[in-house]
Amino acid sequence: MIQIDHVTFAYAGNSESMDSVQDINLNIKRGQFVALCGESGCGKTTLTRLINGLIPHYYEGKMTGKVQVDNKNVSEQPLYDTAGMIGSVFQNPRSQFFNVDTTSEITFGCENLGLPEQEIRERKDKTIRDFHLQRLLGRSIFHLSGGEKQKIACAGVSIMYPDIFVLDEPSSNLDAASILELHDILSFWKAQGKTIVVSEHRLYYLRGLADRFIYLKNGRIKEDYTAPQFERLTEQERAAMGLRTFSLEQLQAKVQPLADRKTLSVRELHFAYKNGPETLHIQDCEIPTERIAAIIGNNGAGKSTFSRCFCGLEKRGGEIVWNGKNYRPKDRLNSCYMVMQEVNHQLFTESVLDEIQISMEGEDEKRAERILEQLDLLPFKNRHPMSLSGGQKQRVAIASAIASHRSILFFDEPTSGLDLRHMQEVATVLRSLQQGGKTIYVITHDLELILDCCTDVIHFENGNIIDQYQMNQAGLHKIREYFMKESFEK
């Protein structure tokens, strides 16, 4: 079905070895479910692009060897022909949307293939039934949660009836409930006999689905495991390979030293987007300061809206009272720093080093380099930020927050797209900042990060804080219960 024969590829204009692949030989049979795993920069995403034809048709570089799908050379046939055979779902579904409403987006691929109107209507109706999309029809793409966007992206490729599905880190921005829905979609395609290739850091939800686990390191295939072989590896063995957990039940929390609990007051924090219903309605509450507080809740619960209002990015931001002072939105802009979930929106300069220095009160190259070294970014200091991988960009944005000297730091999904080692590096940096007196709020769906470094949990649902607790023994039980109710452990 898929044959990769002695393929080596390096991106144009990139002198670094990161993300390139070397002498890849891989055969994937029809109907197999293959998971690509390995540390960030090992070549997983590049391998998906070789299969779906984005290399060399969209991403330029030097390539040797041959990629064949159904005995057709992918690099020699037009990309639109490959798209008829292979459906692709990207890490950020927004990057593959062409319409502003959900219904049009679902049918766009079929229209692009020039299918007859009646056939498109029949396929649409079937896809809506298969994916249970009735409540998402006719909605604005911009008003969907991350999980809903991913579901529309999957439906938009599934409706074209490809034989192969290629997904690049599809779970990276999803909550526990949305990962369960993604699991069900993959299970549905597998039951249809489709060939599936998934590049992932989160591996636990692929347990029982994937037939093979291909482990890449430094651009080469190091191991090709069957599912039973991969299952027999211990958690310690997988961790030594830089891989995330394969079993949520085996995760343990680190004991965090808990100082006396200090708080700030949040009052009358209400917000509604233009012409929309109120999405945030916090009346009066206290939240911890000088701690690392995880902000959890399903996609659409109001977590990111809360952070924007708190930091003063939205002008109608209620009251924040801290150390006896009432901070207006303008005051908060000078006291808070926010690393957004979509980090491309806050990368502005021509080099990684410059990106760090513009966050400083005064330029300090030595300090900037120390921060980059903490996050394993020093080798890329002269690279353009937009040339980095998604996980590397995420770490650049975190480095900018560290450099800012702000008292309150918000991180929106800071470990999105990060492997185990880099997730642990982020956790270490957050603990160091907290020990230096910073207040850290982390919006996250990453149980591994929470157990590694968070001292408190703030639970959002439906635009309100429904629970708060410390990460003591009782808190550990609560956080496990929240994540396990949607887990795939049998």
Backbone hydrogen bonds, N-H to C=O, Kabsch-Sander energy under -0.5 kcal/mol:
donor,donor_aa,acceptor,acceptor_aa,energy
2,I,28,I,-2.2
3,Q,68,Q,-2.9
4,I,26,L,-3.0
5,D,3,Q,-0.6
5,D,66,K,-3.0
6,H,4,I,-0.6
7,V,24,I,-2.2
8,T,64,T,-1.9
9,F,21,V,-2.4
10,A,62,K,-1.7
12,A,60,E,-2.4
14,N,11,Y,-1.5
15,S,13,G,-0.7
19,D,41,G,-2.1
20,S,17,S,-1.5
21,V,9,F,-2.0
22,Q,219,G,-3.0
24,I,7,V,-2.9
26,L,4,I,-2.1
28,I,2,I,-2.6
29,K,27,N,-0.5
32,Q,29,K,-1.9
34,V,32,Q,-0.6
34,V,196,I,-3.3
35,A,212,R,-2.7
36,L,198,V,-3.2
37,C,35,A,-0.5
37,C,214,I,-2.9
42,C,39,E,-1.7
47,L,43,G,-2.2
48,T,44,K,-1.8
49,R,45,T,-2.1
50,L,46,T,-1.8
51,I,47,L,-1.6
52,N,48,T,-2.3
53,G,49,R,-0.6
54,L,49,R,-0.6
55,I,49,R,-2.1
57,H,53,G,-1.3
58,Y,54,L,-3.1
59,Y,54,L,-3.0
60,E,58,Y,-0.7
62,K,10,A,-2.3
63,M,61,G,-0.6
64,T,8,T,-2.4
66,K,5,D,-1.9
68,Q,3,Q,-2.9
69,V,72,K,-2.4
70,D,1,M,-2.5
72,K,69,V,-1.3
74,V,67,V,-2.5
74,V,72,K,-0.7
76,E,73,N,-1.1
77,Q,73,N,-1.3
81,D,78,P,-0.9
82,T,78,P,-1.6
83,A,79,L,-2.3
84,G,80,Y,-0.7
84,G,81,D,-0.6
85,M,81,D,-0.6
85,M,82,T,-1.4
86,I,82,T,-2.5
87,G,164,I,-3.1
89,V,166,V,-2.5
95,S,92,N,-2.0
96,Q,93,P,-1.9
97,F,94,R,-1.2
102,T,139,R,-2.4
105,E,101,D,-1.7
106,I,102,T,-2.2
107,T,103,T,-1.5
108,F,104,S,-0.9
109,G,105,E,-0.5
111,E,107,T,-2.1
112,N,108,F,-2.4
113,L,109,G,-1.5
114,G,111,E,-1.1
115,L,110,C,-2.0
120,I,116,P,-2.1
121,R,117,E,-2.4
122,E,118,Q,-2.1
123,R,119,E,-2.7
124,K,120,I,-2.7
125,D,121,R,-2.4
126,K,122,E,-2.1
127,T,123,R,-2.7
128,I,124,K,-2.6
129,R,125,D,-1.8
130,D,126,K,-2.9
131,F,127,T,-2.5
132,H,128,I,-0.7
132,H,129,R,-0.6
133,L,128,I,-2.0
136,L,133,L,-2.0
137,L,133,L,-0.7
137,L,134,Q,-1.0
139,R,136,L,-1.2
141,I,100,V,-2.6
143,H,140,S,-1.3
144,L,141,I,-1.3
149,K,145,S,-2.4
150,Q,146,G,-2.1
151,K,147,G,-1.9
152,I,148,E,-2.2
153,A,149,K,-2.4
154,C,150,Q,-2.4
155,A,151,K,-2.2
156,G,152,I,-2.4
157,V,153,A,-1.2
158,S,154,C,-2.4
159,I,155,A,-2.1
160,M,157,V,-1.1
161,Y,158,S,-2.0
163,D,85,M,-1.3
164,I,85,M,-2.0
165,F,195,T,-2.8
166,V,87,G,-2.9
167,L,197,V,-2.8
168,D,89,V,-2.4
169,E,167,L,-0.7
169,E,199,S,-3.1
172,S,169,E,-1.3
174,L,171,S,-1.9
179,I,175,D,-2.2
180,L,176,A,-1.6
181,E,177,A,-1.7
182,L,178,S,-2.4
183,H,179,I,-2.7
184,D,180,L,-2.0
185,I,181,E,-2.1
186,L,182,L,-2.6
187,S,183,H,-2.3
188,F,184,D,-2.1
189,W,185,I,-2.3
190,K,186,L,-2.5
191,A,187,S,-2.2
192,Q,188,F,-1.0
193,G,190,K,-1.7
194,K,189,W,-2.1
195,T,163,D,-2.4
196,I,32,Q,-2.4
197,V,165,F,-2.8
198,V,34,V,-2.6
199,S,167,L,-2.9
200,E,36,L,-2.4
200,E,198,V,-0.5
203,L,201,H,-0.7
203,L,245,T,-0.7
204,Y,245,T,-0.7
206,L,203,L,-1.6
207,R,204,Y,-1.1
209,L,206,L,-2.2
210,A,206,L,-2.2
211,D,33,F,-2.9
212,R,33,F,-1.7
213,F,225,Y,-2.5
214,I,35,A,-3.1
215,Y,213,F,-0.7
215,Y,223,E,-2.5
216,L,37,C,-2.7
216,L,214,I,-0.6
217,K,220,R,-2.6
219,G,42,C,-1.2
220,R,217,K,-1.6
222,K,215,Y,-2.6
222,K,220,R,-0.7
223,E,215,Y,-1.6
225,Y,213,F,-2.7
227,A,211,D,-1.8
230,F,226,T,-2.4
231,E,227,A,-2.4
232,R,228,P,-1.6
233,L,229,Q,-0.6
233,L,230,F,-0.9
238,R,234,T,-2.3
239,A,235,E,-2.5
240,A,236,Q,-2.1
241,M,237,E,-0.9
241,M,238,R,-0.5
242,G,239,A,-1.7
243,L,238,R,-2.4
244,R,201,H,-0.6
250,Q,247,S,-1.4
251,L,248,L,-1.6
254,K,451,L,-2.7
256,Q,254,K,-0.7
259,A,257,P,-0.7
262,K,260,D,-0.5
262,K,289,T,-0.6
264,L,287,I,-2.1
265,S,321,V,-2.8
266,V,285,C,-2.9
267,R,265,S,-0.5
267,R,319,E,-2.6
268,E,283,Q,-3.3
269,L,282,I,-2.4
270,H,268,E,-1.2
271,F,280,L,-2.1
273,Y,277,P,-0.6
276,G,273,Y,-2.4
279,T,271,F,-2.3
280,L,271,F,-1.7
281,H,463,G,-2.6
282,I,269,L,-2.7
283,Q,281,H,-0.6
285,C,266,V,-2.3
287,I,264,L,-2.2
289,T,262,K,-2.5
293,A,291,R,-0.6
293,A,440,I,-2.9
294,A,292,I,-0.6
294,A,456,D,-2.9
295,I,442,V,-3.2
296,I,294,A,-0.7
296,I,458,I,-2.3
301,A,298,N,-1.8
306,F,302,G,-2.3
307,S,303,K,-1.9
308,R,304,S,-2.3
309,C,305,T,-2.5
310,F,306,F,-2.9
311,C,307,S,-2.4
312,G,308,R,-0.5
312,G,309,C,-0.9
313,L,308,R,-1.9
314,E,308,R,-1.1
317,G,315,K,-1.6
319,E,267,R,-2.7
320,I,327,Y,-0.8
321,V,265,S,-2.3
322,W,320,I,-0.6
322,W,325,K,-2.6
325,K,322,W,-1.9
327,Y,320,I,-3.4
327,Y,325,K,-0.7
328,R,326,N,-0.7
332,R,328,R,-2.2
333,L,329,P,-1.5
334,N,330,K,-0.8
334,N,331,D,-0.7
335,S,331,D,-0.7
335,S,332,R,-0.7
336,C,332,R,-2.4
337,Y,408,I,-2.0
339,V,410,F,-2.9
340,M,338,M,-0.7
343,V,341,Q,-1.2
345,H,342,E,-1.8
346,Q,343,V,-2.2
347,L,344,N,-0.9
348,F,346,Q,-0.5
352,V,380,F,-0.5
352,V,383,R,-1.6
353,L,381,K,-2.6
355,E,351,S,-1.8
356,I,352,V,-1.6
357,Q,353,L,-2.0
358,I,354,D,-1.9
359,S,356,I,-1.1
360,M,357,Q,-1.2
368,A,364,D,-2.4
369,E,365,E,-2.3
370,R,366,K,-1.9
371,I,367,R,-2.2
372,L,368,A,-2.3
373,E,369,E,-2.3
374,Q,370,R,-1.8
375,L,371,I,-1.1
376,D,373,E,-1.5
377,L,372,L,-3.1
378,L,372,L,-0.6
380,F,377,L,-2.1
381,K,378,L,-1.7
383,R,380,F,-1.7
387,S,384,H,-2.2
388,L,385,P,-1.4
393,K,389,S,-2.5
394,Q,390,G,-2.0
395,R,391,G,-1.7
396,V,392,Q,-1.9
397,A,393,K,-2.3
398,I,394,Q,-1.8
399,A,395,R,-2.4
400,S,396,V,-2.0
401,A,397,A,-1.7
402,I,398,I,-2.2
403,A,399,A,-2.0
404,S,400,S,-0.7
404,S,401,A,-0.9
405,H,402,I,-0.8
407,S,335,S,-0.8
408,I,335,S,-2.2
409,L,439,T,-2.9
410,F,337,Y,-3.2
411,F,441,Y,-2.6
412,D,339,V,-2.7
413,E,411,F,-0.8
413,E,443,I,-3.1
416,S,413,E,-1.5
418,L,415,T,-2.2
420,L,242,G,-1.3
423,M,419,D,-2.3
424,Q,420,L,-2.5
425,E,421,R,-1.8
426,V,422,H,-2.1
427,A,423,M,-2.3
428,T,424,Q,-2.3
429,V,425,E,-2.2
430,L,426,V,-2.5
431,R,427,A,-2.3
432,S,428,T,-2.1
433,L,429,V,-2.4
434,Q,430,L,-2.4
435,Q,431,R,-2.3
436,G,432,S,-1.0
437,G,434,Q,-1.9
438,K,433,L,-2.2
439,T,407,S,-2.4
440,I,291,R,-2.8
440,I,438,K,-0.6
441,Y,409,L,-2.6
442,V,293,A,-2.9
443,I,411,F,-2.9
443,I,441,Y,-0.6
444,T,295,I,-1.7
444,T,442,V,-0.6
447,L,445,H,-0.9
450,I,446,D,-2.1
451,L,447,L,-2.5
452,D,448,E,-1.3
453,C,449,L,-2.1
454,C,449,L,-0.6
454,C,450,I,-1.5
455,T,292,I,-2.4
456,D,292,I,-1.7
457,V,469,Y,-2.7
458,I,294,A,-3.4
459,H,467,D,-2.9
460,F,296,I,-3.0
460,F,458,I,-0.6
461,E,464,N,-2.3
463,G,301,A,-2.8
464,N,461,E,-1.5
466,I,459,H,-2.6
466,I,464,N,-0.7
467,D,459,H,-1.2
469,Y,457,V,-1.9
471,M,455,T,-2.9
472,N,470,Q,-1.7
476,L,472,N,-2.7
477,H,473,Q,-1.7
478,K,474,A,-1.9
479,I,475,G,-2.7
480,R,476,L,-2.1
481,E,477,H,-2.1
482,Y,478,K,-2.3
483,F,479,I,-2.1
484,M,480,R,-3.3
485,K,481,E,-1.5
486,E,483,F,-1.1
487,S,484,M,-1.6
